[in-house]
Amino acid sequence: KVESQHFYILYMQHLRLSRDQLLWETWDTIALLCESMHWVSRMMQTATLGALKGNSGLTGEEDSYSLEFVEKPQATVRSFLTRRQYRSASNSSVGMNVRNRTKSRTGGGMVETKTSGISSQFRDLAQRCLFTLRIEVQMHCFYHLGGMVNSDYALKAEAMEPEDFIMRLNTDLTNIDDALTKYLEPAKVQYVFAGLDQLVCSVLVRTLPLIAHRRISRFGVLQITRNLYALQQNLTHFARISTNHFDHARRYFELLDMSLEDFQQFRAENPKEYTSEEYKAVTDTYAAASVDIKTR
């Protein structure tokens, strides 16, 4: 998470992601590929286990072992294997186990070793697909949250809706979740979205010194906190999140609604609540504003 946040600062200062550098319409394809690679890997693991058991002799009970423990691919709208093909593949795996057991008696385990190696390759491909999805979700957050840099928070009236870039991010994350849940089991979907609450909150906090228009009114602070509430509410629908991260970020931006004296007192009493860089960003925002954020 820390590395992701550092990357974001570098990205905001020196780089820009363009829309065509991100994945948009291929989420379900990658998820389906991930699930299929995992299924193939499990199939081959079962074949290998059956072959190893066969070294001590082949029985009818061992024939049923393959069919009992070979896992079916997760039920999906689309699948590489229909149920009929699955039964055929399972029966073929039993035959393969029989042949492998026969060869293993004279080949010193060569077949088992090769099958295990190929199974590991499929498993590695599946893990790469899952990791790619996780990184892409983070890149989408960076892409959308970059809109905060050009926002004008010197508002003279309260805004009733979150900003457009927040609504686009929420829509994006919802579409991603819909695509992944069609093919991936819940634990894998949770992995893709894990830590996203901490990431988006940290990114918003660390964006403060990068905002082009440094004047932030009380209504601007309310706009930022409304953005945080919108993100929190949306993430709750498909990820395990901690409200602590959002509360921490809201308290940080609410420092901008204090008088300078109150802020300095808060900092003195809570030196470890935020980093020195984060406190400095608030101080610089006070100094850069042509009108005090709040002098009362």
C-alpha positions in Angstrom: 0.0 0.0 0.0 2.8 2.4 0.9 4.5 1.7 -2.4 1.3 2.4 -4.3 0.9 5.7 -2.5 4.5 6.7 -3.3 3.8 5.7 -6.9 0.8 8.0 -7.0 2.8 11.0 -5.9 5.3 10.3 -8.6 2.5 9.8 -11.1 0.8 13.0 -10.2 4.0 15.1 -10.4 5.6 13.6 -13.5 3.3 11.2 -15.3 -0.2 11.0 -16.6 -2.2 7.9 -17.4 -4.3 8.2 -20.5 -7.6 6.4 -20.9 -6.3 4.0 -23.5 -3.6 2.8 -21.2 -6.2 1.2 -18.9 -8.4 -1.9 -19.2 -12.1 -1.1 -19.7 -13.9 -3.9 -21.5 -11.8 -6.9 -20.8 -12.3 -7.4 -17.1 -14.6 -10.4 -17.5 -12.2 -12.0 -20.0 -9.3 -11.8 -17.6 -11.4 -13.1 -14.8 -12.6 -16.0 -16.9 -9.0 -16.8 -17.9 -7.9 -16.7 -14.3 -10.7 -19.1 -13.2 -10.0 -21.5 -16.1 -6.3 -21.6 -15.4 -6.9 -22.4 -11.8 -9.3 -25.2 -12.8 -6.9 -26.7 -15.3 -4.2 -26.6 -12.6 -6.4 -28.4 -10.1 -7.3 -31.0 -12.7 -3.6 -31.7 -13.3 -2.9 -31.8 -9.6 -5.6 -34.5 -9.2 -4.1 -36.5 -12.1 -0.7 -36.3 -10.4 -2.0 -37.4 -7.0 -3.8 -40.3 -8.7 -0.6 -41.3 -10.4 1.4 -41.2 -7.2 -1.3 -43.4 -5.5 -1.0 -45.8 -8.4 2.6 -46.6 -7.6 1.4 -49.0 -4.9 -1.1 -50.6 -7.3 -4.3 -49.8 -9.2 -7.7 -50.5 -7.7 -11.3 -49.6 -8.5 -11.4 -47.4 -5.5 -8.5 -45.3 -6.9 -10.4 -44.9 -10.2 -13.1 -43.0 -8.4 -10.6 -40.8 -6.6 -10.1 -38.7 -9.7 -13.7 -38.1 -10.3 -14.4 -37.3 -6.7 -11.7 -34.7 -6.2 -11.4 -33.0 -9.6 -13.2 -29.7 -9.1 -15.6 -28.3 -11.6 -15.0 -24.8 -13.0 -17.1 -22.2 -11.2 -20.6 -21.9 -12.7 -20.7 -18.9 -15.1 -22.7 -17.4 -17.8 -20.0 -18.4 -20.2 -17.4 -21.2 -19.6 -14.6 -22.8 -21.6 -16.1 -26.2 -20.6 -19.7 -27.2 -20.7 -20.8 -29.8 -18.1 -20.7 -32.5 -20.8 -17.2 -31.5 -21.7 -16.3 -31.5 -18.0 -17.5 -35.1 -17.6 -15.5 -36.1 -20.7 -12.4 -34.3 -19.4 -12.8 -35.9 -16.0 -13.1 -39.4 -17.5 -10.0 -38.6 -19.7 -8.1 -37.6 -16.6 -8.8 -41.0 -15.1 -7.5 -42.6 -18.2 -4.4 -40.4 -18.0 -3.9 -41.3 -14.4 -4.0 -45.0 -15.3 -1.4 -44.5 -18.1 0.7 -42.3 -15.8 0.6 -44.9 -13.0 1.7 -47.6 -15.4 4.6 -45.5 -16.7 5.6 -44.3 -13.2 6.4 -47.9 -12.2 9.1 -48.0 -14.8 9.9 -44.3 -15.2 10.9 -43.4 -11.7 8.3 -40.7 -11.3 9.1 -38.7 -14.5 5.5 -38.4 -15.5 4.4 -37.2 -12.1 7.2 -34.6 -12.1 6.3 -33.3 -15.6 2.6 -33.1 -14.8 3.2 -31.3 -11.5 5.4 -28.8 -13.3 2.8 -28.0 -16.0 0.2 -27.7 -13.2 2.4 -25.1 -11.5 2.7 -23.2 -14.7 -1.1 -22.9 -15.1 -1.4 -21.9 -11.4 1.2 -19.2 -11.9 -0.7 -17.9 -15.0 -3.9 -17.7 -12.9 -2.1 -15.8 -10.1 -0.7 -13.4 -12.7 -4.2 -12.7 -14.0 -5.5 -12.1 -10.5 -2.6 -9.8 -9.7 -3.1 -7.9 -13.0 -6.7 -7.3 -12.0 -5.6 -6.0 -8.6 -3.1 -3.6 -10.1 -5.5 -2.4 -12.7 -8.1 -1.5 -10.0 -5.5 0.6 -8.3 -4.5 2.3 -11.6 -8.2 3.2 -12.2 -8.3 4.8 -8.8 -5.1 6.9 -9.6 -6.6 7.8 -13.0 -9.9 9.1 -11.6 -8.7 10.6 -8.3 -6.2 12.7 -10.3 -9.2 14.9 -11.0 -8.8 16.4 -7.6 -5.7 18.3 -8.6 -7.6 20.6 -10.9 -10.7 21.0 -8.7 -11.6 24.5 -7.4 -12.6 24.3 -3.7 -13.0 28.0 -3.1 -16.8 27.4 -3.2 -19.3 30.0 -2.0 -22.2 27.6 -1.6 -22.6 24.0 -0.5 -22.5 21.4 -3.2 -25.1 18.7 -2.8 -23.4 16.0 -4.9 -19.9 14.5 -4.9 -17.6 15.7 -7.7 -17.8 14.2 -11.2 -14.5 12.3 -10.9 -15.7 10.6 -7.8 -18.9 9.5 -9.4 -17.0 8.2 -12.4 -14.7 6.2 -10.1 -17.7 4.8 -8.3 -19.3 3.8 -11.5 -16.1 2.3 -12.7 -15.5 0.2 -9.6 -19.1 -1.0 -9.6 -18.7 -2.2 -13.3 -15.5 -3.9 -12.4 -17.1 -5.7 -9.5 -20.0 -6.8 -11.7 -17.6 -8.2 -14.3 -15.5 -10.1 -11.7 -18.3 -11.7 -9.7 -19.6 -13.5 -12.8 -16.5 -15.7 -12.9 -14.4 -15.4 -9.7 -15.2 -16.8 -6.3 -15.7 -14.2 -3.5 -12.3 -14.7 -2.0 -10.6 -13.8 -5.2 -12.8 -10.7 -5.7 -11.9 -9.7 -2.2 -8.2 -10.0 -3.0 -8.6 -7.7 -6.0 -10.3 -5.0 -3.9 -8.4 -5.6 -0.7 -6.9 -2.4 0.9 -8.7 -0.1 -1.6 -10.2 1.9 1.3 -6.8 2.8 2.7 -5.4 3.5 -0.7 -8.1 6.0 -1.9 -8.1 7.8 1.5 -4.3 8.1 1.4 -4.3 9.3 -2.2 -6.8 12.0 -1.4 -4.9 13.2 1.6 -1.6 13.2 -0.3 -3.2 15.2 -3.1 -3.7 18.3 -0.9 -0.3 19.8 -1.7 -0.8 19.1 -5.4 -4.1 21.0 -5.8 -3.6 23.8 -8.3 -6.2 26.2 -6.7 -5.0 26.4 -3.1 -7.8 28.5 -1.8 -10.2 26.2 0.1 -13.3 27.6 1.7 -15.5 25.9 4.3 -17.8 24.7 1.5 -14.8 23.3 -0.3 -14.0 21.3 2.8 -17.6 20.0 2.9 -17.2 19.1 -0.8 -14.1 17.0 -0.1 -15.8 15.2 2.9 -18.8 14.5 0.7 -16.5 12.9 -1.8 -15.2 10.7 0.9 -18.6 9.7 2.1 -19.6 8.7 -1.5 -16.5 6.6 -1.9 -17.1 4.9 1.4 -20.7 4.1 0.7 -19.9 2.6 -2.7 -16.9 0.5 -1.5 -19.1 -1.0 1.3 -21.2 -2.8 -1.4 -18.4 -5.1 -2.6 -15.3 -4.8 -0.4 -14.4 -5.2 3.2 -13.5 -1.8 4.4 -12.5 -0.1 7.6 -14.3 3.1 8.4 -11.2 4.2 10.3 -9.4 5.1 7.1 -12.3 7.3 6.0 -12.7 8.9 9.4 -8.9 9.6 9.4 -9.1 11.3 6.0 -12.2 13.4 6.9 -10.6 14.7 10.1 -7.5 15.7 8.1 -9.5 17.8 5.7 -11.6 19.3 8.5 -8.3 20.8 9.8 -8.7 23.2 6.9 -11.9 24.5 8.5 -10.1 25.4 11.7 -8.6 28.8 12.6 -4.9 28.8 12.3 -4.5 28.9 16.1 -6.8 25.9 16.6 -4.9 24.0 13.9 -1.6 24.7 15.6 -3.0 23.6 18.9 -4.3 20.4 17.4 -0.9 19.6 15.8 0.8 20.2 19.1 -1.5 17.9 20.9 -1.6 15.2 18.2 1.9 15.1 16.7 1.6 11.6 15.4 -2.0 11.7 14.1 -0.6 12.7 10.7 2.9 12.8 9.2 5.0 15.9 9.1 4.5 16.1 5.4 0.7 16.0 5.8 0.8 18.7 8.5 3.0 20.8 6.3 0.5 20.6 3.5 -2.2 22.0 5.7 0.2 24.8 6.9 1.1 25.6 3.3 -2.6 25.7 2.3 -3.2 28.3 5.0 -0.2 30.3 3.9 -1.0 30.1 0.2 -4.6 31.2 0.6 -5.2 34.9 -0.2 -8.0 34.9 2.4 -7.8 33.0 5.6 -9.8 29.7 5.5 -11.4 30.6 8.8 -10.4 33.3 11.2 -12.8 33.1 14.0 
